[in-house]
Amino acid sequence: MARMETARWWDTRRTHSTKPATYRCPLCGQQLLAIEDHMLLFPEGDHQRRRHAHIRCVLEAHRQGGMLSREEWLKTQPVPPKAPGLLARLRGSRAER
């Protein structure tokens, strides 16, 4: 198994190219041709650190819980307390008088 960098969440996009390039899938370590349908992976949405991976590898990693989307990751985070609304703030300022 190849070494995959860690990230809290991932953006993914399906792609293929006509250029004669090869990549190494960061999930399985196998060679990947650019002309094959594959996935672009963006750790925490950072397009500078994009990686090319096999579709089957990405689907398997996601199935095992290893590649959460941003929305899935946000659901696991504690909900911050809501700031009081305008009406509550106005009522609070009257009570202080």
N, C-alpha and C positions, 0 to 999 in steps of 0.2 A: 504494500500500500504506500502511495506517495504521501509526502508530508504536506498537509493543508494548513494554511495560516488560520488562526482563530479570529472570529468576529462574532459580535453579539447577534447580528442579523445580516442578511444578504439580499441584494437586488439581483434578479436574474432576467435574462432576455434570450430568447431563442434566435439563432442566427446561422448563417452560412456565408461563404465567400467564394469568389471565383479566382482569387489569387493563389498561386502555387506555394502555399505555406504549410508548415506542420507545427503542431503544438504538442505539449505533453500535458495530459489531463492531471490536474493536481489531486484528484480523488483516487484514481487507480494507477497512475504512473505510466499508462499506455500512451502510445502515439495517437494523435488526432489530426486528421487532414482538414484543412480549412474549408474544402469543398463539401464536406459532410455537414448535415444538419447537426448543430451542437448548441451549447448554452454559453453565454457570457455571464460570468459571476462578478459582482461588484461588492466587495466586503464593506458593509455599512454604507453603501451607496457611493463609495469612492471610485470614480471611473479611472483614476490614475493607476489603481492596483487591480485592474480587471484581469480575469483569468478565463481561459477557454476550457470547457469540460464536456465530456460525453453526456448526452441527455439521460441515458440510463443510470449513469453514476450520480447525477444530480438528483434524480427521482429517488434513488435508493438512499442517498444521504438524507434527503428530506423525510422519507418514510421512517428512518431511524431517529429522527428528531435532531439531526446535526446541522441542518441549514434552515433556520427560521427566516421567514420574510419579516420585514419591519413591522407589519401589522400583527403577526403572530408573536413577535418578541414584545411589543408594547402591551399585549394582553397579559403577559407574565409579570409586568412591572407593577409595583404598588401605585395605587391611585393617589396623587397628591391632593391634599384638602383643597376644596374650592374656596376661592376668595369670596367674601360676602358681596352680594349684589348691591346695586345702587340703593334700593329701598331699605335694605338692612343697614347700610352705612348711614343713610339719612335718619333712620330711627335711632341708631346708636348715637349720633351727634346730638339729637334732641334729648336723649336720656342723660347725657353728660352735662347739660345746662342746669 
